[in-house]
Amino acid sequence: MKERLCPHCGRRITIDNGAAFCPYCGGALTTLPPDSEDDAVKALLTSADAQTDPRKKHDLLLQAQAEHPGSLAIAEELLFLGHLYERNRHTLDFSVIKSYLLNLYLEPETISAEKRDAMRRELFDHPDLERCLALSTDKAAFMVHYLHRLSIQFIQLFLHGSSKYMRRYFGMGLDSRAPKLLAYPAAKMLSAMRDDPALSEEQRSLLMHVFFDSFSEQVGGEIHWLEETMVEHNVSLP
């Protein structure tokens, strides 16, 4: 028996090795193909990953993509680089970080309606994402992978890394309290996802399930605080 994410509904399921369908949605349990990138692509990715200047990294990835247009791995790194290469060193702007898109559901009151619409479109309908989906042999599985990676980064940077939510003082805080302290903002996000009328039913379900699972992963499965908070705020997974 092993655990994995269903590429269709995003739920974590326990299955036998021979299981072919998700017990919740009935979707076929296909997976992302194993990494088959050649050595040249891997070398380019290693070089780009070692680059600390986002602009130079972006240039390296664009060059790598021009040389290897069929590489999903290169396309994915460009996708997750987001707008970092456009950052202004003299201005603090978290929106250049790709996972900041999920702040749409944490602090929507700090974002204009026009900007929220743009963030939502980028989350589900962006040329870099479309390119990845076109290169993937399993679009549904890649969407789960994409939202999972995005959620993990957001939780690490904007929830766990926030003194506001982790209640750090002078940089000090107890990470062991994360499951309890982050339960409210996580539940708030799930509630906002559920109530977003611009999401399709499929997008809403997938996003909520993947974010919930990502949160569980980040707090070591200690989710009873989150589940209690969800009940208090009448939030449930689709």
C-alpha positions as CSV (number, residue, x, y, z in Angstrom):
1,M,0.0,0.0,0.0
2,K,1.2,3.5,-0.8
3,E,0.0,7.1,-0.6
4,R,-0.2,9.5,-3.5
5,L,-2.2,12.4,-4.9
6,C,-4.9,11.7,-7.4
7,P,-4.0,13.7,-10.6
8,H,-7.7,14.5,-11.2
9,C,-9.3,15.5,-7.8
10,G,-6.0,16.2,-5.9
11,R,-7.0,14.0,-2.9
12,R,-4.4,12.0,-1.1
13,I,-5.3,8.3,-1.4
14,T,-3.9,5.0,-0.2
15,I,-3.8,2.5,-2.9
16,D,-2.5,-0.9,-3.9
17,N,0.3,-1.0,-6.4
18,G,-2.1,-2.4,-9.0
19,A,-4.9,0.2,-8.5
20,A,-5.9,1.9,-11.7
21,F,-8.6,4.3,-10.6
22,C,-9.1,6.9,-7.8
23,P,-11.7,5.7,-5.2
24,Y,-13.1,9.2,-4.9
25,C,-13.5,10.6,-8.4
26,G,-12.9,7.5,-10.5
27,G,-10.1,9.1,-12.5
28,A,-7.3,7.0,-14.0
29,L,-4.3,7.0,-11.7
30,T,-1.7,7.9,-14.2
31,T,1.5,9.7,-13.1
32,L,4.0,12.1,-14.4
33,P,6.6,10.3,-16.5
34,P,10.0,9.7,-14.9
35,D,12.7,12.2,-15.5
36,S,14.0,11.5,-19.0
37,E,15.9,14.7,-19.6
38,D,19.2,14.2,-21.3
39,D,22.5,15.1,-19.8
40,A,22.7,18.4,-21.7
41,V,19.4,19.6,-20.3
42,K,20.4,18.5,-16.8
43,A,23.7,20.5,-17.1
44,L,21.8,23.6,-18.2
45,L,19.4,23.3,-15.3
46,T,22.2,22.8,-12.8
47,S,23.9,26.0,-14.2
48,A,20.6,28.0,-14.0
49,D,19.9,26.8,-10.5
50,A,23.4,27.9,-9.3
51,Q,22.7,31.4,-10.7
52,T,21.7,33.8,-7.8
53,D,20.8,36.7,-10.1
54,P,17.2,36.1,-11.3
55,R,17.8,38.1,-14.5
56,K,20.8,36.0,-15.5
57,K,18.9,32.9,-14.5
58,H,16.0,33.9,-16.7
59,D,18.4,34.5,-19.6
60,L,20.0,31.1,-19.1
61,L,16.6,29.4,-19.0
62,L,15.4,31.2,-22.1
63,Q,18.6,30.1,-23.9
64,A,18.2,26.6,-22.7
65,Q,14.6,26.6,-23.9
66,A,15.6,27.8,-27.3
67,E,18.1,24.9,-27.5
68,H,15.7,22.3,-26.1
69,P,12.1,23.4,-26.9
70,G,10.7,20.0,-26.0
71,S,12.0,20.0,-22.4
72,L,9.3,20.1,-19.8
73,A,11.9,20.5,-17.0
74,I,13.2,23.8,-18.5
75,A,9.6,25.0,-19.2
76,E,8.7,24.3,-15.5
77,E,11.7,26.2,-14.1
78,L,10.7,29.2,-16.3
79,L,7.1,28.8,-15.0
80,F,8.2,28.9,-11.3
81,L,10.7,31.6,-11.8
82,G,7.7,33.9,-12.0
83,H,8.5,37.6,-12.3
84,L,11.6,37.5,-10.1
85,Y,13.8,38.6,-13.0
86,E,11.7,41.8,-13.1
87,R,12.2,42.7,-9.5
88,N,13.4,46.2,-8.4
89,R,16.2,45.9,-5.9
90,H,15.1,49.1,-4.3
91,T,11.4,48.2,-3.8
92,L,10.1,45.3,-1.7
93,D,7.5,43.6,-3.9
94,F,6.5,40.0,-3.0
95,S,4.3,39.7,-6.1
96,V,7.4,38.9,-8.2
97,I,7.5,35.5,-6.4
98,K,5.4,33.0,-8.3
99,S,3.7,31.5,-5.3
100,Y,2.5,34.9,-4.2
101,L,-0.4,34.3,-6.5
102,L,-2.0,32.3,-3.6
103,N,-2.1,35.5,-1.6
104,L,-5.2,36.1,-3.6
105,Y,-6.9,33.8,-1.0
106,L,-5.0,34.9,2.1
107,E,-5.1,38.7,2.0
108,P,-7.5,39.6,-0.8
109,E,-8.4,42.9,1.0
110,T,-4.8,44.1,0.3
111,I,-5.1,43.6,-3.5
112,S,-7.2,45.6,-6.0
113,A,-10.0,43.8,-7.8
114,E,-8.2,44.3,-11.1
115,K,-5.0,42.8,-9.7
116,R,-7.0,39.8,-8.2
117,D,-8.4,39.0,-11.6
118,A,-4.9,39.1,-13.1
119,M,-3.6,36.8,-10.4
120,R,-6.3,34.3,-10.9
121,R,-5.7,34.3,-14.6
122,E,-2.0,33.7,-14.1
123,L,-2.7,30.9,-11.6
124,F,-4.7,28.9,-14.1
125,D,-4.2,30.4,-17.5
126,H,-0.7,31.6,-18.3
127,P,1.5,31.0,-21.3
128,D,4.2,29.4,-19.2
129,L,1.7,27.0,-17.7
130,E,0.1,26.3,-21.0
131,R,3.5,25.4,-22.4
132,C,4.2,23.0,-19.6
133,L,0.8,21.4,-20.1
134,A,1.4,21.0,-23.8
135,L,4.8,19.3,-23.1
136,S,3.4,17.0,-20.4
137,T,2.2,13.6,-21.4
138,D,-0.4,13.8,-18.5
139,K,-1.9,17.3,-18.2
140,A,-4.0,16.4,-15.1
141,A,-1.0,15.0,-13.2
142,F,1.0,18.1,-14.1
143,M,-1.7,20.4,-12.7
144,V,-1.6,18.6,-9.4
145,H,2.2,18.8,-9.4
146,Y,2.1,22.5,-10.3
147,L,-0.4,23.5,-7.6
148,H,1.4,21.3,-5.0
149,R,4.7,22.9,-5.7
150,L,3.1,26.3,-5.6
151,S,1.3,25.6,-2.3
152,I,4.4,24.2,-0.6
153,Q,6.4,27.3,-1.6
154,F,3.6,29.7,-0.4
155,I,3.2,27.9,2.9
156,Q,7.0,28.0,3.5
157,L,7.4,31.6,2.5
158,F,4.2,33.4,3.4
159,L,2.8,31.4,6.3
160,H,5.6,29.6,8.1
161,G,8.0,32.4,7.1
162,S,5.7,35.2,8.4
163,S,6.2,36.7,11.8
164,K,2.6,37.8,11.6
165,Y,1.3,34.3,11.5
166,M,4.0,32.5,13.3
167,R,4.1,35.2,16.0
168,R,7.9,35.6,16.0
169,Y,9.6,38.2,18.2
170,F,13.0,39.4,17.2
171,G,13.2,36.5,14.8
172,M,12.5,33.9,17.5
173,G,9.6,31.5,17.4
174,L,8.7,27.9,18.0
175,D,8.3,25.9,14.8
176,S,6.5,23.2,16.8
177,R,3.5,25.6,17.2
178,A,3.1,25.9,13.4
179,P,0.2,23.4,13.1
180,K,-1.8,25.4,15.6
181,L,-0.7,29.0,14.6
182,L,-1.1,28.4,10.9
183,A,-4.5,26.7,11.1
184,Y,-6.5,29.9,10.9
185,P,-4.8,31.4,7.9
186,A,-4.9,28.0,6.1
187,A,-8.6,27.7,6.9
188,K,-9.2,31.2,5.7
189,M,-7.5,30.4,2.4
190,L,-9.6,27.3,1.9
191,S,-12.7,29.3,2.7
192,A,-11.8,31.9,0.1
193,M,-11.0,29.3,-2.5
194,R,-14.4,27.7,-1.9
195,D,-16.2,31.1,-2.2
196,D,-14.4,32.3,-5.3
197,P,-17.1,32.5,-8.0
198,A,-14.6,32.9,-10.8
199,L,-13.2,29.4,-10.3
200,S,-14.8,26.5,-12.1
201,E,-16.0,23.6,-9.9
202,E,-13.1,21.5,-11.1
203,Q,-10.5,24.3,-10.3
204,R,-12.0,24.9,-6.9
205,S,-11.9,21.3,-5.9
206,L,-8.4,20.7,-7.2
207,L,-7.0,23.8,-5.6
208,M,-8.6,23.1,-2.2
209,H,-7.6,19.5,-2.0
210,V,-4.0,20.1,-3.2
211,F,-3.6,23.1,-0.8
212,F,-5.0,21.0,2.2
213,D,-2.6,18.1,1.4
214,S,0.3,20.5,1.0
215,F,-0.4,22.0,4.4
216,S,-0.6,18.6,6.0
217,E,2.7,17.7,4.4
218,Q,4.3,20.9,5.8
219,V,3.1,20.3,9.4
220,G,4.0,16.6,9.4
221,G,0.4,15.5,9.2
222,E,-0.6,17.3,12.4
223,I,-3.8,18.7,10.9
224,H,-6.3,18.4,13.8
225,W,-6.0,22.2,14.5
226,L,-6.8,23.0,10.9
227,E,-9.7,20.5,10.8
228,E,-11.1,22.1,14.0
229,T,-10.8,25.6,12.5
230,M,-12.4,24.5,9.3
231,V,-15.4,23.2,11.3
232,E,-15.6,26.4,13.3
233,H,-15.8,28.4,10.0
234,N,-18.1,25.9,8.2
235,V,-15.4,25.0,5.6
236,S,-15.2,21.5,4.1
237,L,-13.4,20.0,1.2
238,P,-15.5,19.4,-1.9
